[in-house]
Amino acid sequence: MSAPAPAVAPIVSAVRVGKKFGGHQALSDVTMDVMPGEVVCIIGPSGSGKTTFLRCINQLETFDSGGLWLDGELLGYRRVGEALHPLSDREIARQRRKTGMVFQRFNLFPHMTALENVTEGPRQVLGRRREEAHDAAMLLLDRVGLAHKAGAYPSELSGGQQQRVAIARALAMQPRLMLFDEPTSALDPELVGEVLGVMRDLAASGMTMIVVTHELGFARDVGDRVVFMDQGRVVESGEAGALMSNPTEPRTRNFLRTVLTRE
């Protein structure tokens, strides 16, 4: 299997990706491309495979079948003739540096300040000098509206502020692709807007993003494309506004009707 080669190469290319957990088929024949600068929002019910797909891209999970390419490079494996050989941990870490991932939970180091959380990766992984990492981190904290909280510890920050620090921390590694896994699901409702605002600004700046979200308004307004997944499969994919207002698949229509009615 070889990566597709369109005129403009996708940043992410997934071809019939499959993943099992025991007897459960978490992903089944998931195929999609994500183009440079595109914002793709993935929606669907719990357990539909959305998070598993993101974790496969970030190599926190290994896929069992199909192929995943990032910037044209097969993830997790090296082809030798017709055989695929797993990459070493070092090689996987090198590939993973092209992505930044923001999780449902903030996962900040509790013993480090906001500034230290953002500088840790560039210093330890990228080998940046202390001053260089500090200056870059302050710019990123300013970008997410938290330069004034640089010296605060996570316990001194609200959930929304912690998530914004987590976004700055991911950006500090200068990723080609940002992955968001339900980044507002752990937040109180009044804090959701501040995180979505940062994500809107990122999208406007041209950052390539894959966003697993239950925030349908964000998906409609910010996403270039929306993908609806259910039972490990891509049920429907299309331009965000068209899919959200006039889905073609009955399962998509039922899901949107249920969620919008509940809201």
DADAVEN-V496676 format. One record per pair of residues at least 12 apart in sequence whose ideal C-beta (glycine too) atoms are under 7 Angstrom apart, sorted by the first residue. I is the first residue (numbers start at 1). J is the second residue. Records with the same first field share a line. If there is no record, write none. Layout:
BEGIN
I = J + J
END
This chain:
BEGIN
1 = 15 + 67
3 = 69 + 72 + 74
8 = 35
9 = 72
10 = 33 + 34 + 35
11 = 34 + 35 + 36 + 70 + 71 + 176 + 177 + 208
12 = 33 + 34 + 57 + 70 + 177
13 = 33 + 69
14 = 30 + 31 + 32 + 68
15 = 31 + 66 + 67
16 = 29 + 31 + 65 + 66
17 = 30 + 56 + 63 + 66 + 68
18 = 63 + 64 + 65 + 66
19 = 52 + 56 + 61 + 63 + 64
20 = 64
25 = 232
26 = 49 + 52 + 232
27 = 49 + 52 + 53 + 232
28 = 232 + 233
29 = 233
30 = 53 + 234
31 = 234
32 = 227 + 234 + 237
34 = 208 + 210
36 = 208
37 = 206 + 208
38 = 208 + 224 + 225
39 = 203 + 209 + 211 + 222 + 223 + 224
40 = 210 + 223 + 224 + 225 + 227
41 = 211 + 213 + 219 + 223 + 226 + 240
42 = 210 + 211 + 212 + 227 + 229
43 = 213 + 216 + 219 + 226 + 228
44 = 228 + 229 + 230 + 255
45 = 230 + 255
48 = 229 + 230 + 231 + 232
49 = 229 + 232
50 = 212 + 229
51 = 181 + 212
54 = 179 + 181 + 210 + 212
56 = 68
57 = 99 + 179
58 = 96 + 99 + 101 + 179
59 = 75 + 76 + 92 + 95 + 96
62 = 76
70 = 95 + 98
71 = 98 + 176
73 = 95
75 = 95
76 = 92
97 = 125 + 173
98 = 175 + 176 + 177
99 = 175 + 177 + 179
100 = 170 + 171 + 173 + 175 + 178 + 179
101 = 170 + 179 + 181
102 = 166 + 167 + 170 + 180 + 181 + 183
103 = 181
104 = 181 + 182 + 183 + 185 + 186
105 = 186
106 = 162 + 163 + 166
107 = 166
108 = 154 + 162 + 165 + 166
110 = 153 + 154 + 155
113 = 150 + 151 + 152 + 153
114 = 141 + 146 + 149 + 150 + 152 + 157 + 165
115 = 137 + 141 + 150 + 151
117 = 165 + 169
118 = 137 + 140 + 141 + 165 + 168 + 169 + 172
119 = 133 + 134 + 137
121 = 169 + 172 + 173
122 = 136 + 172 + 173
126 = 173
136 = 172
137 = 172
138 = 150
140 = 168 + 171 + 172
141 = 168
143 = 168
144 = 164 + 167 + 168 + 198
145 = 164
146 = 161 + 164 + 165
149 = 161
158 = 191
159 = 186 + 187 + 188 + 191
160 = 187 + 191 + 194 + 195
163 = 183 + 187 + 195
164 = 194 + 195 + 198
167 = 198
176 = 208
177 = 208
178 = 202 + 207 + 208 + 209
179 = 210
180 = 199 + 209 + 211 + 212
181 = 212
182 = 212 + 213 + 214
183 = 195
184 = 196 + 215
185 = 214
196 = 215 + 218
200 = 222
203 = 222
216 = 244 + 259 + 260
219 = 240 + 244
220 = 240 + 241 + 244
223 = 240
224 = 240
225 = 237 + 238 + 239 + 240
226 = 238 + 240 + 243 + 244
228 = 252 + 255
230 = 251
235 = 249 + 251 + 252
236 = 248 + 249 + 252
244 = 256
END
